[in-house]
Amino acid sequence: MKLDLLRFFQACNPSKTLVVSKPEDRQYYIDFSKVRGAKIIEELGRTITRLAPEQPTCQLFTGHIGCGKSTELLRLKAELEQQGFHVVYFESSQSLDMADIDVTDILLAVAREVSQSLEAIKINLKPGYFKNLFSEISEFLQTPLDIGVEAELSVAQMCRELETARQDLQNRGEVLEAALQASLEFLLGLNDYLHDEIDSALVHYQQSLEFWRQSNYLERQGILLVNIALAYNRQSEKNQTENQRYWQESRNCFQQAIAIFEQAQRSDLLAKHITKLGEVLRCLQAWSELQSLVEKSLPLHQNYGTSLQLAQDYGFLAEVALEQSRWNEAHQLAGQALQILSEIHNLQSNEFAWYRFILAKSQQGLGQIEAAINSLKAAKAESNHQYNPQLYISILERLRSLYFEQGEYLKAFNIKQEQLQIEQQYGFRAFVGASYLNPQRQAINSAQLQVENSETIAQEIAASGRGQDVKRLRERIGGTEHKLTVIHGQSGVGKSSILQGGLIPALQQQAIGERDALPVLLRVYTDWVGMLGQSLAKAFEEVRGNQLFANLDSSAAILEQLRRNADRNLLTVLMFDQFEEFFFVYPDQGQRRAFYEFLRVCLDIPFVKVILSLREDYLHYLLELERLFNLSAINNNILDKSIRYYLGNFSPNDAKAVVQSLTERSHFYLELALIDELVRDLAGELGEVRPIELQIVGTQLQTEKITTLDKYRQFGTKEKLVERFLEEVIHDCGAENEQVARLVLYLLTDENGTRPLKTRAELAADLAAEADKLDLMLEIFVASRLVLLLPESPADRYQLVHDYLVSFIRQQQGNEILAELAREREQRLQAEEKLKLEQDAKQILVNAQQEAKRQIHQGRMQLRVSSGLAVCLLLFAGISSLYALSQIQVARNANDKKQKAENTLKTAEDKYQLVTQSLQATQKEQAAIQKKAQELETKKKDAEQNFQAAQNNQQAAEVESKLAKQKTQQANQSLLAAKADLEEVNQKASELQEKNAQAEESIKTASEKIKTAEVKLQQAATKQQQAESQAQQAQTTLNQAQTKLAQAQKATAGAEAAQKEAQKGTELERAGVNALRQFEYTELESLVAVVQSGKELKTLVKDGRSLEKYPAISPIFALDSILNKIKEVNQFQGHQGIVRSVSFSPDGKTIATASSDNTARLWPVDNLDQLLVRGCNWLHDYLQNNLNVSESDKRLCDDIK
């Protein structure tokens, strides 16, 4: 092919700028990002669109002539305009005379280009806008040396060029001037600081400071000291264990800088940097020093500062007030700071978080708990942990504490889990417990270079060798042969963590080929379409920086978006974690088919990869998908070895590497011997370490501050740490739920030392009265990874996470739990027995009614037969009259039986009615007692509140009285002073008679002072009387409140006594019934027992109440029955079966009983005292002469006469 030299020259012309948006130029464009070492334009665009879309940014873009700067800037302009930005682009060589240029020319050129560009789209600027703009830009450009401190400039390239130039000069034997060398050292230090190389930055700063101190250039000394202080601040953030030392160094540097600014009379610089010293003093908790500093900074900021600095001053004062428990003042100051912030336009929401946190603490101090919780929730929403993770953690910690105090235990637990994850992400915590691992983050320092805070692979994953797993998974996604990957392994090996903390950040860090990876994670399947659509939209916004406006509310819409992603140079990775949950959310195969169809289509869309992660014991569930659909993309073999990816436990060496790496990052250093023994204990006989167990035990090590092998052995090794973990989880359930929590854990064990699987219904059955708390316990246990939730059909089942937990739970809690279970079962049996007795009593009455009806029917039949027989006798006339009379008598007898049966039925019905009424009355009485107890408890609380208010009033009155007494003393002192003046004047008058007139005038003056003092004294006495009157009123109120409190306490005691009496009555009822049963076998022993019950009943009713108000009647009936049977065994016929129900008549003189022999009877009865005397008369000889009777029983009747 013939070479066209003209076209070749045009394509390679370095003076021509390529406009990539034009097709004729696009063919000549070459992407040199790999050669340049980075995607520079993408980094510039990311700073504008993602890191600071609503804030001004300044970025320096430099390079040699002809390297393509203009071409790249035009490409950036086109990309920004596609995202909705308005870009003003102009070339200085076309707008300015480069041979004669100054700052004014630059400002005018900027104004002209901006104005023309905005007018072209019909936007008119307000008058005075450019005047303010020029003022700000001029001030910015003329700031000596301080430009690099605050502006977010990309100075790395400039520093490299300066360093190269310095080396060239050294090679030629030339030396830089000292001032230039000092300036260069500052720039090199600034570059190191911006890239978080703090030690190197401090060396450069100190070398620069040394020169400027010799030259006595005050301003530069002050600014360098400010930068050194900022470097020490950064050191304190990176090294939490030595932060106090670094804060002290920072304070010293800031104080020196402020002194220099004052010496140089630079109030503007002083106002600018004094707030940073306040932040350091707050960290050091130097509250008095902070108070003095704010008194100096407040007027400075009112004249030279900004509204944001004024708000910070009020915030500092509010924190000082908090430390001194001046809650109202702190509340007012925090509100004032928030009011100032609200008037600042376009202020980022995270600026409000600190002040909202202070406000919440003041509200808590004032007892406004609900308001404090709302303020903390607002602070949490406003705070951005990327900028201030310590503040975010403090907010979470206080919010969790308030939730816990309010009994919101589940909310408190969830906040705790989030706090652990944030602490792990930013390196404040070595271990994260049972929570998921998250990608590592570096806090963004606003004083440093604003670079993208990209997430990195979690340190646990990288250190344990799992980094190789992440690398292999990334390679599978980048290749073309793996459309589907199935990650499987045991529970707790870290499948979720390797996705969230490893693979996702690995995909986000670097493009795969020419495509950006778009990882989308899903764990919840109750609405898989809606959740997947939301996750996809969120992931798109994070990767591309702009919002996705498509409505992804159907599987068809999601599939269409996946196809568009492929056209947008994206590789979409759909990750379905904990996928076994899907099969239990949708138990019906018809419901699952929609997802199967969606998955089949996804596998056929280009540049879409799918990952399924599930426990290996659920792998066979995937075979259903293969059976129902044609999965040609994976050759219809979903469990093929090339598709599955196994994830196992840590090896001992990997576990050691994890511990060393985590503890080093968080500066929680462990002795090597401790790490070795800990890993051996965790590995056990299997020689493997479960990641979840390593995290749990490591968390307890950090909580207990165990760093040496000796401390570890003293504490009790791994088992003791696991025990403490158990206690923490139980504590998370709340103090009032602690016993139930222990009971639930005990129920998940058995006597064989194994972990039985139990459903919720099975656990609830054993908990009885506490079953309503079960859901809270299970949710916390499962989230803590202490208990496994095994989704199954028809009901989920629960199991302890490990066998060795069984011995801990049973050994520590065995006796208490067994007793609790026994009490629960006894209560349940008592309730069931009581219900059965009631049902039996009702059944007896029903049977009696049926028997009465049967006898009535039988009598009527006999009457009919007798009547027919009488007719026959009349007809046949041969039958004797005697026989006829006898048949008539039979008929009369039958009629009598009928009448008796009807009477029996009526009596039984009446007795049934009486029993029912008695039962209802008892129930009403119990309800009334409970209601009265609740009312009394309310009155008690009201009385306590009144008592507290009275005490407060008394304290206030005492304060006023004290003040009045002080004023009285002052008045007395004034009176004494006046009298002294009078005496002095009189003495002078006697000694100096020649000055009598002057002395008289002095006497007059002194007399007036005396009168004034006496008036003040009288006023003070009046105030004292008023204060004493108020104190008396307060004392009266206090006495009234104490009286009401005493009444409430007395009423409460009465209610408790009534409740105890009711319980004792139930026991005596049962004892009376048992005595009647015992009488069938041992007469005298039963009489002893029933007399004992009678005496106890007599003790309860010694207040002289009427019989119908007795708490129990069975002892009286039993005592009467037994005495009657003993006394008249041949004359009296009682029930032939067990007595099931007993009730007094309204007059208390008759007892109605119902028995299992299907009869109901009425019994006349003596009063309780008479019955006890009769009983003791029977027992006298037996008690005194029987050797088997105990000493206490021998004295049973001593006090009965």
C-alpha positions, 0 to 999 in steps of 0.5 A: 500500500502506498504511504500517504505522507500528507495524511501521515503528517496530519495524524502525527502533528503534535500541534493539532488537538484531537477532538475524540467526539469527532469521527474523523479524529477518533481514528487517530486517537490512541489510549496511552494510559498503560504507558503513562502508568495510570488513567489520568483523565479518569482520576480527574473526572472521578474527583469532580463527579464522585469525591466532590460533586458539590464542592470546588476542586482545583487539580493541576494537569501538567506535561511536556509539549505535544504529549496530548494534554489538550486532547485528553482535556477535550475527552474529559469535557465530553465525558463530563457533559454526558453526565450533565456537567456544564464545562467551560473550556478555553485555551490560554494561548487563544484568549491571552497575550502570553508575552505580556500577562498578569493576574488581572489578565487571567481573571478577566479571561476567566470572567469573559469565558464563563460569562459567554458560556453561560449566556449561550445557554441563557443563564444570567449571573447576578450583579457583583458576582465577578467582583466577589470572584476576583476578590477570592481568586486574587486572595488565593493566588497571593497567599504566600506558601500557604496555597499548598496547605489547603488546596487539593492540588495534584503536586506529585508530578511537580515534585518529581520534576523538581527532584530531578532538576535538583539531582541534575544541578548536583551532578553539575556541581551546582548548589541551590540557594538556601531559600530555594532549598528550604522551599523545596523541602517544604514541597517534598514534605507536603507531597509525602503528607498528601500521600500519607508518608508521614515520617518522611514528611516530618523530616522534610518539614523540619529541615525547611523549618530550620532554615526559616528560623535562622532567617527570622521569617515568622509567617513561614515558620508559623505555617510550617509548624501548622503542617508539622502539627497536622502530620502529628495528628495523622500519626495519632490517627494511624497509631491508636496506642500512642495517640496521646504522645502524638497529640502532645507533639501536635499541641506544642507545634500549634501553640508555637505557631499561634504565638508566632502569628500573634507576634507577626500580628497576622490575625487572619492566619491566627483565626484560620489555624486556631481551631485545629488546636481546639480539636487537639485539646478536645482529644486530650480532654484539656477542658479548661485550656480549651475554654480559654482558647475559645474565649480567644478564638470567638472574637477572632472568628467573628472578625476574620473567620467563617460561619463554620469556624464560629459553629466549631467554637460553640461546639467546643464550649458545648463540650466543655459544658457537657464535661461539667454536667451543665446540661442546659448550657450544653444543649443551648450551645449545641443548638446555637452551633446547629443554627449557624450551620443551617444558614450555610448554603450547600454545606455537606450533611456530615458537617452537622453530625458532631454537633448533633452528637453533642446535642444528643449527649446534652439531651441524655443528661437532661433525661430527654431519652427519646429526643436523644435517640432521635438526635443520635439517629439523625447524627448517624444518618448525617455522619460519613464514616469515611471521613470520621470513623471515630465519630461514627463509632462513638455515635453507634456506641451511645445509640446502642447504650440508650437502646439497651437501657430502654429495653430495645435489645434487638436494636441495640444488638444490631447497632453493636454488630455494625459497630464491630464491622466499622471498627474492623474496616478501619483497623480499630479492631483486630477481630470482628467476632461473628460478623461478616468481614468487610473490605478494608478502608482508609479514613479520608483526611480532609487536610490530605490529598483527596484521592478515591477511598477505594476498598481493599481486600480484607486483611484476614483474607489476604493474610490467610492465603485466601488471597489466592482464592480471590485471585482464582475467582477473579480469573474465572470471572475474567475468562470466557469458560466459566459462566457459572461458579458455585462456591460451597463449603461448611458453615462458618468457613467464610463464604460470605466474607470472601465475597464481600471482603475479598472478591468484590473489592478485588473486582472494583480495584482494577478493570477486567480487560477493557471492561469495568466489573459491576459486582452485584451481591444478593443475600435476601430472597423474600423479594428477589426481583425487587432486591436484585433491582435495587442492588443492581442500580446501587452498584451501577451508581458506585461504579459509573458515578451517575444514577441509573434511572431505569425502573428495575421492578421486573425480571424482564427489566433487569435482563434488559439492563444486563444487556445494556451493561454489556453495551456500556463496556461493563462486565456484570457479576451477579452474586447470590450468597447464602443461596440455600435460603432461596429454597426455603423462602420458596418451598413450592417448585412453581414459585422457583421456576421464575428464578430458574428461567431468569438464571437460564437467560442470564447465562446466555447474555454476554458479559454476565457472570453468575456466582451461587454460594451455599453450604455444601450439604445443600448442593443437591438442591441445584439438581432441580434447576438442571432437571427442569431447564436446558442449561446449554451454557454449562453443558447441563451439568450444574455440579460439574467439578469445573463449576464448583469451587470448594472453600475449606477451613484455615490451616494452622499456618494460615491461621497464624498468619491471620492473627499476626496480620490483624494484630499488627494492623490494629496495634494489638500485639500478641506474644508469638508463644501465645499465637502458637498455643492459641492456634494449636487449641483451635486446630484440635485433632482435626488440624484445621481452624474454623475462621468463625471460631478464630474470630470469636476467640480473637475478639475475646482476647482483645476484650480481656486484653490478653497479650501473653501466654501466661495471661492466656493460661491464667484466664483458662485458655480457649474454653474460658474465652468461649465461655465469656463469649457465651456470657456476652451473647446472653447479656445482649438479650437483656438482664430480665431475659437472661434466665430465659436465654440460658434456658433456651441454650440448655434446651439445645443440649441433651444429657448425651453431650450432643446438639439436638435439632429443635424447632421453635415449637418444641422450644416454646413448649418447654418454655411455657410462660416465657415462650413470648421471649423466644423469638428475641433470643433466637434472633440474637443467638443466630446473628451471633453465630452461636446457634445455627438456623437450618431452614427446613420444611415444614418448620425451621430447626435450630442447633448449637454451632459446635459440640464443645459448647454443650459441656459449657452450657450444661456444667455451668447452668445445669442445676439452675436450669433443671430447677427452672424447667421443673418449676415451669413444668410444675406450673404447667401441671398445676394449671392442667390439674386445676383445669381437669378438676373443673372439667371433672366437676362439671362432668359430675354435674352433667352425669348427675343430670343425665342420671336424674333424667334416666330415673325420671324416664324409668319411673314414667315407663313403670307408670305406663306399664302399671296403668296398662296392667290395671286396665287389664285387671278391670277387663278380666275381673277375675283378678283379686282386688288385693292384687289390684291394690298392690299394683296401684301402690307400685304405681304410686311408688313409681310416681314417688321415684319420679318426684324424687328424681326430679327433686334430685335433678333440681338439687344438682342443678342448684348445686351446679349453679352454686359451684359455677357462681363460686368459681366466677366469684373467685375469678372476679376476686383474683382479677380485682386483686390484680387490678388493685395491685396494679393501681396501688403500684401506679399510686406508689410510683406517683407518690415516689415522683411527688416525693422526688418533686418535694425533695427538689422543691425543698432543695431549691428552698434550702438554696434560697434560704442559704442565699438569704442567710448570706445576704443577711450576713452581708447586711450585718457586716455592713451594719457593723462596718457602719457602726465602726465608722460612727464610732470613729467619727465620734472619737474624732469629734471629741479629739478635734473639737475645732472640726466639729462641723466636719465631724457632724457631717461625717456623723450624719453620713454614717447615720444614713449608712446605718439606716440604709444598712438597717433597711437592707437588713430588714429586707434580707430578714423578710427574704429569709422569712419568705425562704423559710416559709417556702422551706416549711411549705416544701417540708409540708409537701414532703410530709404529705408525699411521704404519707401518701408513699407510706399509704401506697406501700401499705396498700401494696403490702396488703395486695401482696398479702392478699396474693400470698393468702390466695396462694396459701388458700389454694394450697389448703384447698389441695390439702383438704382434698388430699386429707379426704383421700388419705382418710380412706386408708389412714383415718387418724393420720388424715385427721392430723393432716386436716387439723393442721390445715384447719389451724393454718386456715384459722391463722389466715382468718383470725381477723374475724371475717365471715365464712364466705370470705374464707380463702379455702373451704376444703379443710373445713369440709374435710374436717367435718366429714372426717369427724362425722365418719369417725364418730358415726361410721354406722349411722352416716352414709357419705360419698362412695367415690372421690369428692371432686368439688366443694362449695359453701351455702350463702349462710355458711352453715351448709356445704355442697359436694360433688363426687366421682360416684355421680352424686351431689350431697348437702352437709350441715357443718359447725364453725371452724373453731368447733371443728378444731376442738372436736378434732383435737378431742379425737386425736388427744390420746393418739398424739400422746401415745403413738411413737410414730408421731413427730414432736411437732405433731404432738403439740398440734392441739396445745393451743386449741381449747 
